[in-house]
Amino acid sequence: MLDNIQFSSVSEFFQMGKYTFHVWSVYGLFALFVFVNLFLPRVQRRQFIREQRQRALRDVQLAQNTAVNEERSRAQGEGE
């Protein structure tokens, strides 16, 4: 496999002949694609978990407020 490499130096490898821009732009786009596909789902998962926690806390607070309001209305109804 190494016998088929046709670059005489490392700098020649990085220059890729006259196709430097095309080859390295494809490598860059591939790296960006892999990074986004690994990073974005993690960010979205954290955001989803954060939203679910906030929703759960809001539901608990709403339930507590509702219970307090019902208790107050009962107390006012008994006082009359």
C-alpha positions in Angstrom: 0.0 0.0 0.0 2.8 2.4 0.9 4.5 1.6 -2.4 1.8 3.4 -4.3 2.2 6.8 -2.6 3.4 9.2 -5.2 4.6 12.1 -3.1 8.3 12.7 -2.7 7.9 15.0 0.4 5.4 16.0 3.1 5.1 19.5 1.6 4.2 18.0 -1.7 1.6 15.9 0.0 0.0 19.0 1.6 0.1 20.9 -1.6 -1.6 18.0 -3.5 -0.2 19.1 -6.8 -2.5 21.6 -8.5 -5.6 20.4 -6.7 -4.7 21.8 -3.3 -7.8 24.0 -2.8 -10.2 21.3 -4.0 -8.7 18.5 -1.9 -8.4 20.4 1.4 -11.7 22.1 1.0 -13.4 18.7 0.8 -11.4 17.6 3.9 -12.5 20.7 5.7 -16.2 20.3 4.7 -16.0 16.7 5.8 -14.5 17.6 9.2 -17.2 20.3 9.6 -20.0 17.8 8.7 -18.7 15.3 11.2 -18.3 17.9 14.0 -21.8 19.3 13.4 -23.3 15.8 13.4 -21.6 14.9 16.7 -22.0 18.3 18.4 -25.5 19.4 17.5 -27.4 16.5 18.9 -25.7 16.9 22.2 -26.6 20.6 22.3 -30.2 19.8 21.4 -30.4 17.0 24.0 -29.2 19.4 26.7 -31.7 22.0 25.6 -34.5 19.5 25.6 -33.7 18.2 29.1 -33.5 21.8 30.4 -36.9 22.6 28.9 -38.4 19.5 30.4 -37.0 20.4 33.9 -38.4 23.9 33.6 -41.8 22.5 32.5 -41.8 20.1 35.4 -41.0 22.9 37.9 -43.7 25.1 36.4 -46.2 22.3 36.7 -45.3 21.7 40.3 -45.6 25.4 41.1 -48.9 25.6 39.3 -50.2 22.6 41.3 -49.1 24.2 44.5 -50.7 27.6 43.6 -53.9 25.9 42.6 -54.0 24.0 46.0 -53.3 27.2 47.9 -56.0 29.0 46.0 -58.6 26.2 46.6 -57.7 26.2 50.3 -58.2 30.0 50.5 -61.5 29.8 48.7 -62.7 27.1 51.0 -61.6 29.1 54.0 -63.4 32.2 52.7 -66.5 30.1 52.0 -66.6 28.7 55.5 -66.0 32.2 57.0 -69.1 33.6 55.4 
